[in-house]
Amino acid sequence: MTHEQTQYEQLGGETGIRSLVDRFYDLMDTAPEATNVRALHAASLKASREKLYLFMTGWTGGPQLYVEKFGHPRLRMRHFPFAIGERERDEWLWCMDRALAEHEAPQELKDYLRQRLHALADHMRNQEG
């Protein structure tokens, strides 16, 4: 019997997800292309990094760490206090697209995740324009 790797495993497991999330937030914290979405976050990105790591671990087929710690993600509800329009969505995606592009993983998987993340990010919008 063969074992088909989960997306989590294909991304490098715990180390790979941490690396992806860290690169994402490093870009958000330093790139002028992410100024508006960065402004929605606390001065320290430590808590955001950890929450995204926990979420991405379960979302890609790894242990359900986020659910164990916080319950159902309810992403839209949890993001509702923040004004998220097209600009913020696009800046978030700019960071994630680059982090994914740089990540060591099969291209087919990165393309699939990019498609899913674009739909998810668009779902988080709560502002016109």
C-alpha positions in Angstrom: 0.0 0.0 0.0 1.4 3.4 -1.0 0.9 6.6 1.0 -0.2 9.6 -0.9 1.4 12.7 0.7 -0.9 15.4 2.1 -0.4 19.0 1.0 1.1 19.5 4.5 3.7 16.9 3.8 4.4 18.2 0.3 5.0 21.6 1.8 7.6 20.2 4.2 5.5 19.5 7.3 6.0 21.7 10.4 9.3 23.1 9.2 7.9 23.9 5.7 4.7 25.6 6.9 6.7 27.7 9.4 9.1 28.7 6.6 6.2 29.7 4.3 4.4 31.6 7.0 7.6 33.4 8.1 8.4 34.4 4.6 4.9 35.7 4.1 5.0 37.9 7.2 8.6 39.0 6.5 7.3 40.3 3.1 4.3 41.9 4.8 6.5 43.6 7.3 9.0 45.0 4.9 7.5 45.4 1.4 6.0 48.7 0.4 3.5 46.7 -1.7 2.0 45.5 1.6 1.7 48.8 3.5 -2.1 48.8 3.9 -2.5 45.2 4.9 0.4 45.6 7.3 -1.3 48.5 9.0 -4.2 46.2 9.9 -1.9 44.1 12.1 -0.4 44.7 15.6 3.1 46.2 15.8 4.5 42.8 16.5 3.5 40.1 14.0 4.4 37.2 16.5 0.8 36.3 17.3 -0.3 36.6 13.7 2.6 34.4 12.6 1.6 31.7 15.1 -2.1 31.8 14.2 -1.5 31.5 10.5 1.0 28.7 11.1 -1.6 26.8 13.2 -4.3 27.5 10.6 -2.2 26.5 7.5 -1.1 23.3 9.3 -4.6 22.0 9.5 -5.8 23.6 6.2 -3.2 21.7 4.3 -4.0 18.3 5.9 -1.7 18.4 8.9 -2.7 18.3 12.6 -5.7 20.5 13.4 -3.7 22.7 15.7 -5.8 25.8 15.2 -9.1 24.0 15.9 -7.6 22.4 19.0 -6.5 25.8 20.4 -9.2 28.2 19.1 -12.1 26.1 17.8 -13.5 26.5 14.3 -11.6 29.1 12.3 -14.7 31.2 11.4 -12.3 33.2 9.3 -14.7 35.8 8.0 -16.1 36.5 11.4 -12.6 36.7 13.0 -11.6 39.2 10.2 -14.7 41.3 10.3 -13.3 43.9 12.7 -10.8 44.8 10.1 -11.6 46.9 7.0 -10.6 44.5 4.2 -11.2 45.8 0.7 -9.7 44.9 -2.7 -6.4 46.7 -1.8 -5.9 44.8 1.4 -6.9 41.5 -0.2 -4.5 42.2 -3.1 -1.6 43.1 -0.8 -2.2 40.0 1.3 -2.1 37.9 -1.9 1.0 39.7 -3.1 2.8 38.5 0.0 1.4 35.0 -0.1 2.0 34.6 -3.9 5.6 35.5 -3.4 6.1 33.3 -0.4 4.6 30.4 -2.2 6.6 31.0 -5.4 9.8 30.9 -3.3 8.8 27.8 -1.3 10.2 24.4 -2.2 7.1 22.4 -3.2 5.7 20.8 -6.4 4.5 23.6 -8.8 1.2 21.9 -9.3 0.5 22.1 -5.6 1.6 25.7 -5.4 -0.7 26.6 -8.3 -3.6 24.7 -6.6 -3.0 26.4 -3.2 -2.7 29.8 -4.9 -6.1 29.3 -6.5 -7.7 28.3 -3.2 -6.0 31.2 -1.3 -7.2 33.7 -3.8 -10.8 32.5 -3.3 -10.3 32.5 0.5 -8.8 36.0 0.5 -11.6 37.4 -1.7 -14.1 35.9 0.8 -12.5 37.9 3.6 -13.4 41.2 1.9 -15.9 43.2 3.9 -15.5 46.6 2.2 -16.4 47.8 -1.3 -13.5 48.5 -3.5 
